[in-house]
Amino acid sequence: MNQATPDRADGSARTPERVALQLRMLEMVSRSPSSAAAMRAFAQGYLVLHRIDVMVRAVVHGLDGGAYRVARYADIPALVAGRQRIDGANSTSLSEVLRGGFIGSTIEGGVPRRFDDLRLGGDPVLGDLAPRLRSAVALPIFLDGAVHHWSFYFRPEPGAFDDQSLEDALLTGNLIVGAASRLSLLDEVRSLNAALEREFEDVAAVQRSLLPQPIPRIPGLGIAARYLTSRRAGGDYYDVLPLPDGTALAIVADVSGHGAGAATVVAMLHAVLHGRESWRDPATAPGPAEALAVLNEELSRRPIGGNFITAFAARWNPSERRLDHATAGHPAPLRRGLDGRVRALDAAGGLPLAIERETSYEEASTALAPGELVVAYTDGISEARDDAGRLFGVDRLALVLGAAPPHPEAALDAILGAVSEFSSRAARADDQTLLALAPLR
């Protein structure tokens, strides 16, 4: 049979109802979204459990020994009802630095205490409340290893608190203030994260504007592209540039790393690719190996924070239906033949961009017939993982491409669908980019 223990000096008894109230208070504190909400939940719950007439907070942090600043809470029903806030707003607040009086002498004593029969008439801070203040407990509240402030709880009758009340209030007050302090840090982290998210979104918007929208129409060539980022700003890039000699240059690139730093490198790559004046002359239109060499030389001269870039570049010659191509440390694209078989393109090329300034690149040529399909991809596709940590892999990518319709849009939709199904609930760990090129009849 549950029975209450004998009443304590503060008038409370340990009953199942009080335990339920304590659990409810702790639940509300733990669910509080901010430090202010946690302190409010604690104050309301604590003051329901303990009859207190007046609360005083004396802040000593950052002040000389014996000095303090005071916030008084005399309207406890308003505090319990939520009409007054525990952070000091709407309290009787004395902003000036004070010394002496009952509060000052207690602080100088430096130890938690209870007072059974106070006489506070004439006290510089509490004198106007003296008839209501006959008992008290004084509690040093610690933050970061030092006393931050003192909390004083007052009752109107003598002998209202006992040693157990003092001990409970000391431990509870310090634990809740420590928790609120951590919640305050969490508030700051959330605010900073929100600001970073806004910045990422701004960077991502700029990066998306660098992609060809829409993809240029190239004579004799069907083109489709897909671009998914692991974060709002990523390190993948693709582009298609019509050249003045009637050919077209296509590129897929992958900057090491993720986030705003990688997106900045993408912007630099775009600027170099679109800012080369000599490429506007039909006599000097670049082949893929030359384009990679120029990008490498330009990016190697720029501070890009230790990043490097893998890239695939190809030039489409519509009159000969020929694809000239080269890679810079990038996965070789896959070619789907007329018979549905899938093979890798010749991986002619060299080192990734921005590793060595003086680097040359090999080039290969592939004749393509209508109905064939070339798919370039970044390693976010082949290295996508399932819940068990297994890789999607190039072999599975080739199987999906071989079974897909031989049309750029349909083939890329099939690939992304297969990757999504394979990855299931696993978060996308890397950017995923696909570029499909198909000769037209």
Buried (B, 14 or more C-beta within 10 A) or exposed (E): EEEEEEEBBBEBEBEEEBEEBBEEBBEBBEEBEBBBBBBBBBBBBBBBBBBBBBBBBBBBEEBEEEBBBBBBBBBBEBBBEEEBBBBBEEBBEBEEEBBBBBBBEBBEEEEBBBBBEBEBEEBBBBEEBBEBBBBBBBBBBBBEEEBBBBBBBBBBEEBBBBEEBBEBBBEBBBEBBBBBBEBBEEBEEEEEEEEEEEEBEEBBEBBBEBBEEEBEEBEBBBBBBBBBBBBBBBBBBBBBBBBEEBBBBBBBBBBBBBBBBBBBBBBBBBEBBEEBEEBEEEEBBBBBBBBBBBBBBBBBEEEBEEBBBBBBBBBBBBEEBBBBBBBBBBBBBBBBBEEEEBEEBBBBBBBBBBBEEEBEBBBBBBEBEEBBBBBBBBBBBBBBBBEEEEBBBBEBBBEBBBEBEBBBBBBBBBBBEBBEEBBEEEEBEBBBBBBBBBBEE
